[in-house]
């Protein structure tokens, strides 16, 4: 046979090509490995993690809501939520039947949920302890629990319309929905390793990524002022058999809302049991004809424009003819010969029509808009109303006339409160707000609202003259039932007939209102109240709402320790600085206060003082009493001791009740004389303590 030989050159070529091929293949593999290990590493790891592990969600605790004195208004407690892990459930029908009775759910519905193609699903949210215990005793494979926060409101319905309420996962009304993003926080996760069948791998370490707690809201609302207002609104609601009553308390110097409510209201923890009509905060969301309280804008505009002269004579025959239409005065027969100051005191419609005509439609409506009517105030609350003014092209002589005394236009109580605040504070229209601070879970400040001036509407001189005129309305005019002995109170009554759905006035149905502030020389509190649809008693704002205003204002002035005008001024009293007593023993505190000529009263039996009122650094008259709190020892976390409130003012009692986590119910005004719980008694936190206060003059 012929012999063949391979050329060494050919062998080398073949080896070279083979080397190139292996090199190229190796390079491709190396590049692919690098692509997987470096470029796709994170994505593949995440996918592998999902295959190796099962996750159960853990809801974040919702942030708390506090009043301006750090009293808790809304908090969250931890409850159990039942969770199913479908891959671990081997017999869905048996599991569903076992759970149906305990969870009070149809078995087929449970079966449908636990057979879903999901790593974990909710079975029932926020169950009670007894239900959770029964399910744990069953030891069902693939059924576990995750913690969730459940909202609670320690003061029941107090400020319910301000705060709103929470559904399963988010806020559904009031501040709870307006600040939902801040309150919610972020969801956590519990991870556990599992095999291919979804079973938990024994002895493997579980991981827990804790949820991040939501931020806390610190409101401008004062719980005690809110309580005073709601107590009196409830009383008026019953006494006058009204359809609704509402009120607002504002700091006219800052725009802070101190209290806001309407009755009837609701309990936020049981919101589903109440009509949705009770959920909203009517003084912010609802608008209606203001009646005579709007005359203050006409008055301020006339003073600013130099056309109001209080001694100028005016004759009121009981009506004024405008474009062939007789527009009546509320008196019927008229006021007769009066001057313009008496016209304001008597709330004379024809006199205000005349002032409006002198101003003209452009001027009058520019002032109405300047004071904020017809536009939202921008308050941090959902669903704010804007009211309604006549469009310029629709303003004729009749519309100008009716608008000048508060008829034919609609406003919100909040717009009224902010407009009169401008007349009280020197002419500055301020933006109202409900949340003062937002703080994170460590207590660090995340956001803060400050007083915001929108514009100056009138001069300080005009503001002072409007105030003086409003004082005369209370002292000599239609607002006399709002007068408080020892104080200069400025105010104005309002009686407005209600308008029906078809735009016609409803016979015999009125909104009776009063708005005012005190002390007139240094306005600290402005209060608006209105009784809607009173069916019992008088039908005039001066007879119904003025006394309601007086009762609220009296107690608020007492609580804020704003003393009557006829007492000594601070310049006539020896003022001393209160020392900081934090961390001191009772003996050390007494010695410090003795040096300053101050008195001491201790609440609690702890070793060291943790809180005090007045606060350290504040200036008070000599011989003032300082109340210090030394936290009680050897108590369970849910327990507290009832303090002796005797001799306390409303403000002092409110502070102390907040310190020991008791729900204070105030009855009367003045100083504390009686309480329903025995001092020294150990009770659960959040229990209501009713304290009776009496005036020193009684």
SULSULPE-V373413 format. One record per residue. N is the residue number from 1. SS is DSSP state (h for helix, s for strand, l for the rest). OMEGA is omega as a letter, one per 40 degrees, with the letter a starting at -180 (none if undefined). Layout:
n = <N & N>
ss = <SS & SS>
omega = <OMEGA & OMEGA>
This chain:
n = <1 & 2 & 3 & 4 & 5 & 6 & 7 & 8 & 9 & 10 & 11 & 12 & 13 & 14 & 15 & 16 & 17 & 18 & 19 & 20 & 21 & 22 & 23 & 24 & 25 & 26 & 27 & 28 & 29 & 30 & 31 & 32 & 33 & 34 & 35 & 36 & 37 & 38 & 39 & 40 & 41 & 42 & 43 & 44 & 45 & 46 & 47 & 48 & 49 & 50 & 51 & 52 & 53 & 54 & 55 & 56 & 57 & 58 & 59 & 60 & 61 & 62 & 63 & 64 & 65 & 66 & 67 & 68 & 69 & 70 & 71 & 72 & 73 & 74 & 75 & 76 & 77 & 78 & 79 & 80 & 81 & 82 & 83 & 84 & 85 & 86 & 87 & 88 & 89 & 90 & 91 & 92 & 93 & 94 & 95 & 96 & 97 & 98 & 99 & 100 & 101 & 102 & 103 & 104 & 105 & 106 & 107 & 108 & 109 & 110 & 111 & 112 & 113 & 114 & 115 & 116 & 117 & 118 & 119 & 120 & 121 & 122 & 123 & 124 & 125 & 126 & 127 & 128 & 129 & 130 & 131 & 132 & 133 & 134 & 135 & 136 & 137 & 138 & 139 & 140 & 141 & 142 & 143 & 144 & 145 & 146 & 147 & 148 & 149 & 150 & 151 & 152 & 153 & 154 & 155 & 156 & 157 & 158 & 159 & 160 & 161 & 162 & 163 & 164 & 165 & 166 & 167 & 168 & 169 & 170 & 171 & 172 & 173 & 174 & 175 & 176 & 177 & 178 & 179 & 180 & 181 & 182 & 183 & 184 & 185 & 186 & 187 & 188 & 189 & 190 & 191 & 192 & 193 & 194 & 195 & 196 & 197 & 198 & 199 & 200 & 201 & 202 & 203 & 204 & 205 & 206 & 207 & 208 & 209 & 210 & 211 & 212 & 213 & 214 & 215 & 216 & 217 & 218 & 219 & 220 & 221 & 222 & 223 & 224 & 225 & 226 & 227 & 228 & 229 & 230 & 231 & 232 & 233 & 234 & 235 & 236 & 237 & 238 & 239 & 240 & 241 & 242 & 243 & 244 & 245 & 246 & 247 & 248 & 249 & 250 & 251 & 252 & 253 & 254 & 255 & 256 & 257 & 258 & 259 & 260 & 261 & 262 & 263 & 264 & 265 & 266 & 267 & 268 & 269 & 270 & 271 & 272 & 273 & 274 & 275 & 276 & 277 & 278 & 279 & 280 & 281 & 282 & 283 & 284 & 285 & 286 & 287 & 288 & 289 & 290 & 291 & 292 & 293 & 294 & 295 & 296 & 297 & 298 & 299 & 300 & 301 & 302 & 303 & 304 & 305 & 306 & 307 & 308 & 309 & 310 & 311 & 312 & 313 & 314 & 315 & 316 & 317 & 318 & 319 & 320 & 321 & 322 & 323 & 324 & 325 & 326 & 327 & 328 & 329 & 330 & 331 & 332 & 333 & 334 & 335 & 336 & 337 & 338 & 339 & 340 & 341 & 342 & 343 & 344 & 345 & 346 & 347 & 348 & 349 & 350 & 351 & 352 & 353 & 354 & 355 & 356 & 357 & 358 & 359 & 360 & 361 & 362 & 363 & 364 & 365 & 366 & 367 & 368 & 369 & 370 & 371 & 372 & 373 & 374 & 375 & 376 & 377 & 378 & 379 & 380 & 381 & 382 & 383 & 384 & 385 & 386 & 387 & 388 & 389 & 390 & 391 & 392 & 393 & 394 & 395 & 396 & 397 & 398 & 399 & 400 & 401 & 402 & 403 & 404 & 405 & 406 & 407 & 408 & 409 & 410 & 411 & 412 & 413 & 414 & 415 & 416 & 417 & 418 & 419 & 420 & 421 & 422 & 423 & 424 & 425 & 426 & 427 & 428 & 429 & 430 & 431 & 432 & 433 & 434 & 435 & 436 & 437 & 438 & 439 & 440 & 441 & 442 & 443 & 444 & 445 & 446 & 447 & 448 & 449 & 450 & 451 & 452 & 453 & 454 & 455 & 456 & 457 & 458 & 459 & 460 & 461 & 462 & 463 & 464 & 465 & 466 & 467 & 468 & 469 & 470 & 471 & 472 & 473 & 474 & 475 & 476 & 477 & 478 & 479 & 480 & 481 & 482 & 483 & 484 & 485 & 486 & 487 & 488 & 489 & 490 & 491 & 492 & 493 & 494 & 495 & 496 & 497 & 498 & 499 & 500 & 501 & 502 & 503 & 504 & 505 & 506 & 507 & 508 & 509 & 510 & 511 & 512 & 513 & 514 & 515 & 516 & 517 & 518 & 519 & 520 & 521 & 522 & 523 & 524 & 525 & 526 & 527 & 528 & 529 & 530 & 531 & 532 & 533 & 534 & 535 & 536 & 537 & 538 & 539 & 540 & 541 & 542 & 543 & 544 & 545 & 546 & 547 & 548 & 549 & 550 & 551 & 552 & 553 & 554 & 555 & 556 & 557 & 558 & 559 & 560 & 561 & 562 & 563 & 564 & 565 & 566 & 567 & 568 & 569 & 570 & 571 & 572 & 573 & 574 & 575 & 576 & 577 & 578 & 579 & 580 & 581 & 582 & 583 & 584 & 585 & 586 & 587 & 588 & 589 & 590 & 591 & 592 & 593 & 594 & 595 & 596 & 597 & 598 & 599 & 600 & 601 & 602 & 603 & 604 & 605 & 606 & 607 & 608 & 609 & 610 & 611 & 612 & 613 & 614 & 615 & 616 & 617 & 618 & 619 & 620 & 621 & 622 & 623 & 624 & 625 & 626 & 627 & 628 & 629 & 630 & 631 & 632 & 633 & 634 & 635 & 636 & 637 & 638 & 639 & 640 & 641 & 642 & 643 & 644 & 645 & 646 & 647 & 648 & 649 & 650 & 651 & 652 & 653 & 654 & 655 & 656 & 657 & 658 & 659 & 660 & 661 & 662 & 663 & 664 & 665 & 666 & 667 & 668 & 669 & 670 & 671 & 672 & 673 & 674 & 675 & 676 & 677 & 678 & 679 & 680 & 681 & 682 & 683 & 684 & 685 & 686 & 687 & 688 & 689 & 690 & 691 & 692 & 693 & 694 & 695 & 696 & 697 & 698>
ss = <l & l & l & l & l & l & l & h & h & h & h & h & h & h & h & h & h & h & h & h & h & h & h & h & h & h & h & h & h & h & h & h & h & h & h & h & h & h & h & l & h & h & h & h & h & h & h & h & h & h & h & h & s & s & s & s & s & s & l & l & l & l & l & l & s & s & l & l & l & l & l & s & s & s & s & s & s & s & s & s & s & s & s & s & l & h & h & h & l & l & l & h & h & h & h & h & h & h & h & h & h & h & h & l & l & l & h & h & h & h & h & h & h & h & l & l & l & l & l & l & s & s & s & s & s & s & s & l & h & h & h & h & h & h & h & h & h & h & l & l & l & l & s & s & s & s & s & s & s & s & s & s & l & l & l & l & l & l & l & h & h & h & h & l & l & s & l & l & l & l & s & l & l & h & h & h & h & h & l & h & h & h & h & h & l & s & l & s & s & s & s & s & s & s & l & l & l & l & l & s & l & l & l & l & l & l & s & s & s & l & l & s & l & l & l & s & s & s & s & l & l & l & h & h & h & h & h & h & h & h & h & h & h & h & h & h & h & h & h & l & l & l & l & s & s & s & s & s & s & s & l & l & l & l & l & s & s & s & s & s & s & s & s & l & l & l & l & h & h & h & h & h & h & l & l & h & h & h & l & l & l & h & h & h & h & l & s & s & l & l & h & h & h & h & h & h & h & h & h & h & h & h & h & h & l & l & l & l & l & l & l & l & s & s & s & s & l & l & s & s & s & s & l & l & s & s & s & s & l & l & l & l & l & l & l & s & s & s & s & h & h & h & h & h & h & l & l & l & h & h & h & h & h & h & h & h & h & h & h & h & h & h & h & h & h & h & h & h & h & h & l & l & l & l & l & l & l & l & l & l & l & l & l & l & l & l & l & s & l & l & l & h & h & h & l & l & h & h & h & h & h & h & h & h & l & l & l & l & l & s & s & s & h & h & h & h & h & h & h & h & h & h & h & h & l & l & l & s & s & s & l & l & s & l & s & s & s & s & s & l & l & l & l & l & s & s & s & s & l & l & l & l & s & s & s & s & l & l & l & h & h & h & h & h & h & h & h & h & h & h & h & h & h & h & h & h & l & l & l & h & h & h & l & l & l & l & l & l & l & s & s & s & s & s & s & s & s & s & s & l & l & l & l & l & s & s & s & s & s & s & s & s & s & s & s & s & s & s & l & l & l & l & l & l & s & s & s & s & s & s & s & s & l & l & l & l & l & l & l & l & h & h & h & h & h & h & h & h & h & h & h & h & h & h & h & h & h & h & h & l & l & l & l & l & l & l & l & l & l & h & h & h & l & l & s & s & s & l & l & l & l & l & l & l & l & h & h & h & h & h & h & h & h & h & h & l & l & l & s & s & s & s & s & l & l & l & l & l & l & l & s & s & s & l & l & l & l & l & s & s & s & l & l & l & s & s & s & s & s & l & l & l & l & l & l & l & l & l & s & s & s & l & l & l & l & l & l & l & s & h & h & h & h & h & h & h & h & h & h & l & l & l & s & s & s & s & s & s & l & l & s & s & s & s & s & l & l & l & l & l & l & s & s & s & l & l & l & s & s & s & s & s & s & s & l & l & l & l>
omega = <a & i & i & i & a & a & i & a & a & i & i & i & a & i & i & i & i & i & i & a & i & i & i & i & i & i & i & i & i & i & i & i & i & i & a & a & a & a & a & a & a & a & a & i & i & i & i & i & i & i & a & a & i & a & i & a & i & a & a & i & a & i & a & i & a & i & a & i & a & i & a & i & i & i & a & i & a & i & a & i & a & a & i & i & a & a & a & a & a & a & a & a & i & i & a & a & a & a & a & a & a & a & a & i & i & a & a & i & i & a & i & a & a & i & i & i & a & i & i & i & i & i & i & a & i & i & i & a & a & i & i & a & a & a & i & a & i & a & a & i & i & i & a & a & i & a & i & i & i & a & i & a & a & a & i & a & a & i & a & a & i & a & a & a & a & i & a & a & a & i & a & i & i & a & i & i & a & a & a & a & a & a & a & a & a & a & i & a & i & a & i & a & a & i & a & a & a & i & i & i & a & i & i & a & i & i & i & i & a & i & i & a & i & a & a & i & i & a & i & a & i & a & a & i & i & i & i & a & a & i & a & i & i & i & i & i & a & a & a & i & a & i & a & i & a & a & i & i & a & i & a & i & a & a & i & i & a & i & i & a & i & i & e & i & a & i & a & i & i & a & a & a & a & i & i & i & a & a & a & i & a & i & i & a & a & i & a & i & a & a & a & i & i & i & i & i & i & i & a & i & a & i & a & a & i & a & i & i & a & a & a & a & i & i & i & i & a & i & i & a & i & a & i & a & i & i & a & i & a & a & a & a & i & a & a & a & i & i & a & i & i & i & i & i & a & i & a & a & a & i & i & i & i & i & i & i & i & i & a & a & a & a & a & a & i & i & i & i & i & i & i & i & a & i & i & a & a & i & a & i & a & i & a & i & i & a & a & i & i & i & a & a & a & a & i & a & a & i & i & a & a & i & a & i & i & i & i & i & i & a & i & i & i & i & i & a & a & i & i & i & i & i & a & a & a & i & a & i & a & i & i & i & a & a & a & a & i & a & i & a & i & a & i & a & i & a & a & i & i & i & a & i & i & i & i & a & a & a & i & i & i & i & a & a & i & i & a & i & i & i & a & i & a & a & a & a & a & a & a & i & i & a & i & a & i & a & i & a & i & a & i & i & i & i & a & i & a & i & a & a & a & i & i & a & a & a & i & i & a & i & a & a & i & i & a & a & a & e & a & a & i & a & i & a & i & a & i & i & i & i & a & i & i & i & a & i & a & a & i & a & a & a & a & a & i & i & i & i & a & a & i & a & i & a & i & i & i & a & a & i & i & a & i & a & a & i & i & i & i & a & a & a & i & a & i & i & a & i & i & a & a & i & a & i & a & a & i & i & a & i & i & a & i & i & a & a & i & a & a & i & a & i & a & a & i & a & a & i & a & a & i & i & e & a & i & i & a & i & a & i & i & a & i & i & i & i & a & a & i & a & a & a & i & i & i & a & a & a & i & a & i & i & i & a & a & i & a & i & i & a & i & a & i & i & a & i & i & i & a & i & i & i & a & i & a & i & a & i & a & i & a & i & a & i & a & i & a & i & a & a & i & a & i & i & i & i & a & i & a & a & i & i & i & i & i & a & a & none>
